[in-house]
Amino acid sequence: MNFEETVKKVLTNSLKMVKMYEWLLDLYVLDFFVDDHWSKLPKSWQKVFENMDASSLGAIISGKHTNHMLPLSFLALVRAIEAYSLSRKRLFDPESKIPISNYLGHPKLKNLFLKHVKLKKRHEISLMADIVKLTALDADCNAVVDFGSGLGHLVRMLAYKHEFHAAGIECQTQLTEEARKLDLELEYTVKKHLNADSISKLHQPTHYNITLSSINQLDELSLPETMENFGLVGLHPCGDLGPLLLKYFVNSSKVKYICVVGCCYMKLSCGGGNTGYPMSSYLAALDNGLSFVSREIACHAIEVYCERLVKGDYQDLKVHAYRAALERILVDNDPKLKHAPVRSIKHTNSLTFHRYCALATERLNITLPKCERAWAQGEDDLQKWRRVVTVYTLRLALAPLVETVVLLDRVLFVLEHGLSCTIHPVFDPKISPRNHIIIARRK
């Protein structure tokens, strides 16, 4: 079985599991009490999870051993998730495969590219730059365009450290201007340590301020002559931007490679013609619908969440129950207030339910009910907060299957166009939950 057939098989099986448990994925947490989500679980699941500590559930979802007697249907689900989801464990280390960098020729410039960069972003841009370097060497193309370049941290590393002819595209003018200032700041620092000859060889990135909405705009870019052919990079492009870059890659012979990490799946346009999902002809012919709620939960951090459960650090997760209990009060008071945009309030042990409701609704200009029965119902709901955590955890366990469907659809789209394409979990998922990089190049 070749790689394309393997992708189709895994994609089909993942989608089948998603469809089988669509009823669970589509349970919106704030509707927990309004729609009685607990009653939707199989009776055997209710019986087991009713008295199970959240730490034990976190251990089960994390694949750790437990002495609990679990329903066969649940065990089968856990095994299916393990079998059909893309592995999220970091296995690919690009750093060991590329030539050692000289950090611009001076040891004091080693950490220059990490200045002004938060820890999460440091992890991402360092590994992403290494991946791009490897891919570019393989494609024999030393030029790159970074989409959604923000403050230019990645494109700056690619240009100055890895000596790419690089351009960054960002839709926010303020970020583009700040990126140019950071380039100048870097060069000012470099001049203190390098000679004139070394400085003259620096590759300064070009920054463009463009809102990208169609692939035609990319053909209209006035790139430098050194970038006649180039690669595309997208580090967590939002919604349809990732699919847009992949479409441009397969349709433009001047794009030699692409490295893209997906994000914000809930913002994808779905169904119909030129959409972000599905992309492949194979998946388009199947029953492929994914709800907004299922795509949204596929963007959450399952490793960090389960680790907190295992450690018993889940008291603040009561806020989900607070919100769900408030939703019942609001809907009972006025059905038009369903899913009202209440404020996000962080839970603390000293926060009473009354206080939470007052803070959450203070911008809505509504009067909360004063009858004791409504508040008694709310307090009773809060006693069931562990049920809310349990159902949310079960939904989160399915999230990797949804992400697998979205990502393998993109991989298959590239393969269907006769181009080389792979996918690797490169980032540490505890630091960067969307950690799979799709890498494709022209053969």
N, C-alpha and C positions, 0 to 999 in steps of 0.2 A: 504494500500500500504506500503510495507516494505521499508527500507532505500535504498536498492540496486535498487529497482524499481523507487523510487523517484529520485535517481541520474541519472538513465537512461532517465527519462522524462525531467529533467532540462537540461541534456546534449544534448538531441535531439533538444529541443526547442532553446537552445543557438546556436547550430550549424546551425539550419535553419535560424536564424537571421543573423548570420555571412555570410552565403552563399547568402542571399538576398541582403546584403549590401557589398558584396565583392568588387564591383566596386568602392566604396568609401574608404574602408580600403586599397585598393591597389594603391591609388593615392600617388605617392612618391613626397614629398613636393618640391624637387628641380626641378621636371619636371612641376611645376605649369603652367608656361608660355609656355614652349615648347609644352605641350600637351593640353593646354587650359582647365585646370581642372574646372574652373568656369562654363563652358558650360555643364559640365557633371552633375551638380546638376539639380534636377527637376526645371522647370520654376517657380513654386510657391515658392520654397525655395530661388531661386535667388532674387525674388521680395522682399521677407521679409528680407533676410539677407543683401541685398545690402546696405541699409541705417541704419542697426541696429548697435549700438555701441557694441564693443567687451565686455564691462562690462555686458550688458544685456544678451548676449549669454552665458557668463560665469555663470550668475545667473540661466539661464534656464537649463544648463547642470548640475548645482549643485542641481537642484530640488527646487529652490526658486521661489516665485511667481513673475509673470511679467504681465504687461498690454498689451503686444504685442499680436496681432491676428496671431496665428501660423497655418500653414497648418496641416490638419488632419493627413496626412501621417507622418509628423515630430512628432506630438504629440504621434501618435501610436508607433513610433520608441522609443521615450523617455520612454514611459510606458513599452515597451517590454524589454528595457535594465534594467529598475528597477526590473522587474518581474523575469527575467531569469538569471541575473548576480549574482554571489556570493556576499553577502554583504561584504563591505570593512570597515564597522564601527566596531571598536574594542568593542566586547561584552564580551569576555572571559578574566577574570582576574585570572591568576593562583596564584598570590601572596596571595590571600585570602584563598586558599585551601591547602597550604602546611604548615608544621610545621615551627614555627618561628626559623630562623637561629640564632646561637649564635655568628656569625662572628668570628669564631675561639676562642671565649671565652674572647675577649677583645674589649671594645668599640672603642679604637683607630685604630682597624683593620677593622672597618665597611666599609670604602671606599677603602680598599687595592686593591680590584680586578678591580677598575676603573682607576687605575694609568696607564698612557700611552695610554688610550683608548679614542677615539673621541666620541663626544656626541651621534651620530647616533649608533655607535657600542655599547655604554654603554646601550642604550635603548634595543637593540636587544639581547645582551648576557644575560642581567639580566632576561628578560622575557623568553628567550629560556631555560636558566638554570632551571627556575622554572617549565616550561612545562616538561622538561626532568625529573626533580625530581618527579613530579606528576605521569608521565607515568611509570617511573621505579618502584615506590612504588606499582602501580597497577599491574605491571608485575612481581613483586617480583624478580627484577634483579638489582643489584647495580653496574653494570659495563657498560661502554659506550665507543664507538669509534666515534670520531669526524672527519669527512672527509672534507678536505679543511680547516684545522685548522689554517692556516696562522701563526700569531704570538702567537697563543695558548691562546688567551684571554678567550674564552668560555671553553675550556678543563681545563684551570687553575682554573676557578671558580667552575666547576663541581668537580674537584679533591679536592682542598683545602677547599672550602667553604661547598660543599654539600657531601663531603666524598665519592665520587665515585672512583672506580678503573677505571681510564680513560686513553685513548690513543688518540693522535692526529696524523692524517695522512696529510702530506703536500708535494706537488710536488717540491716546490722551496727550495733548500738546505739552502739558506741564511735565509729564514723565519724560518726554523726548528731550525737552530743554534741560532737565536735571541730568539726564544721561550724558549729554554733551559736556556739561560742567564736570561730571565725574571723570570723563575721559581726560579733560584738561588737568584735573587734580592729579590723576595718575601720572600723566606725563611730567608734571612739575616735580613729583617725587622721584621719578625715574632719572630725571636729569641730574639729580644730586649724586647718583651712583654710577652712571654709564658715561662713556666717552661720546663725542660728537658723531663718530662713525656708527656706533651701535644705535644711537638715537635716530639717526637718519633712516635706519632700516625698519623702524617700528611700523606696524600695520595699524593705522587708526581706523576704527569702524565708522561706517556711515549710518546716520540715523534718519529715518523717514517718519513723518507724521501722517498716517493714512488709516482710514477706517475701511477694513476689507470686507466686502459684501459679495463679491463675485470673483471667479478665477480670471476673468478678463482684465481686471485691474492689475494683476501681476504682470501681464504682458506689456502693460503701459509704463512700468517702472523704469526710470532712467538710471540703471545701475552702471557703475564704473566699467571701463573696458576690461579690467582684470576679472570681471564677473560675468563673462559671456555665458559660461556654464557654471552652475552652482548647485548646492544642496539646500534642502529646506529643513528647518528645525522649529519644532513647536513644543515648548515645555509647559504642559498643562493649558493648552488653548481651550477656551470656554465654548461649550455647546457645539455649534455647527462648524466652528473654525477648523478643528482637527480634520473632519471629513473633507472640508473645502481644500485643505492643503494636500490631502491624499489624492483628491480628484485632479488637482493641478499637476501633481507629480506624474500620474499615469498618462496625462494628456500632453505633457510638454517634454520634448526630447532634450531640451537644454537643462532640465532638472535631473541631475545624475544620481541623487540619493535623497532620502528623507529619514529623519529621526523624530518621532512624535510621541508624546505622552498625553493621553486623554484626560478629560476632566469635565465636571458639570454635565453629566449625561441627561439630567432632567431638563436641560435647556435645548436638547436636540429636537429638531423638527422631524416628525415621524410620519411615515406613510406617504402615499402620493408619488409625485415625480421626483424632482431634484431635492432630495432630503438628506438629513444627516444620518437617519436610520430608517430602514435598512439600506446598506450600500451595495452589497453583493447581489448578483442575479439569483444565486442559489437561495439565499435567505428570503429574498423578495417573493419567491414562489411558495413559501411556507406560511403557516399561521404564525406570524412573527411579532404580533403586538406586544409592546411593553408599556405598562401604565407609567404616568408621571411619578407616582409614589414609589414604584419598584425601581425606576431609574434614579430617583433621588436617594434612596437608601443604599444603592450601589456605590455611592460616593462617600460613605461613612467609613470610619477607621475600626475595623473589626478586631484587629490585634490589640490595640490600646484598650478598647472597650472590654474585651474578655480578660485582659490582664488585670484591669481594675476589679472586675467581678471576682476573679480568683483570689486577689489580695483582700477582698472584703471591703474595698474602697468604693462603695456604691450608694452610700446614704444620700449624696446629693442628686442621685438619679430619681429621687422622689419628685423632683420638679416635673417629670413627665406625668406623674399621677396628679399633681396639683393642677397642671394645665388641663388634663382630661376631666377632672372633677369640676373645674371652673366651666369647661365647655358644656357640661350637663346643666349647670345652673343657668348659663346664658341661653341655651336653646330652650329650656323649659320656660324661661322668662319671656323670650321672644325668638321664635324660629328664624327670624331674619338675621339674628346675631351669630348664626352658624359660621364657624371658622373666622370669626372677627379678628382683625389684626391687633391682638393684645401685645403689650410689651413683653419682651423676654426678661424674666427675672431669675437671677441665680438663687438656688436653694441654699438655705442655711438652717442649722438645727434650731435656731431661735425664731425662725420665720413661721408665724401662725398662718393658717389657711385664710383667715379674714384679711390679714395684712397682705398676703400674696395677691389675693383677688383685688384689693384696693389699688395696689401698685400696678398690677397688670392691666387694669381697665381705666386708669385715671385719664388717659388720652382719648377715650372713646365717647366721653360725654354721655354716659348712661348711668341709670340708677340701679344698683344691685338690689335684689329682693331683700326684704326685711323679715320675712316669715321664718320662724324657727325651723319649720319642716325642711325648707330648702337647704339651710346650713347644716342641719342634722344629716341630710342625705350626703352633702359634700364631705362631712367628717367621716361618715361611714365608708364612702368611696376611698378616702385616703388610707383607711386601714387595709385596703387591698392593693397598696402600691407595689407589693412584690409581684402581683399578677401582671401589672403593667410592665414591669421590668422584664418578666419572663417572656411575654409575648413580643416585646421589642427585641429581645435577644434572639428569639427564634426567627424573627424576620431578618435580623442582621446576619444570621448564619446562612441565609439564602442569598445574601447580597453578592458574594463572589460568583455565583452562577449567572446572575444578571450581567455583571461586568464581563464575564467570559463571553456571553452572547454578543454584546456590543463590540468588544475588541476583536474577536475572531471574525465577525462580519467584516470588519475593516481589513484584516489580514487577507481574507478570502477575496475581497474586492480587488486588492492589488494582484493576487495570484491569478485571478481570472483574466487579467490583462497581460499575462505572460511575463511578469516581472518577479524578481527575487524578493522574498519578504519573510522576516522572522519576528518573533516577539520574545522579550526577555524581562523577568522581574529584576531590575537593576538597583532601585532604591531600597533602603530599609523601610518596610511597610509601617513600622512604628513611628518613623520620622516623616515619611511621605507616603500616605496610604494609596494614592494612585501611582503605583510603582512600576508598571509595565511600559516598556519602550518598544514601539513598533519601528523596526529598521528595514528599509527597503532600498534597493538600488537597481540601476539598469545593468543588465548582464553584459 
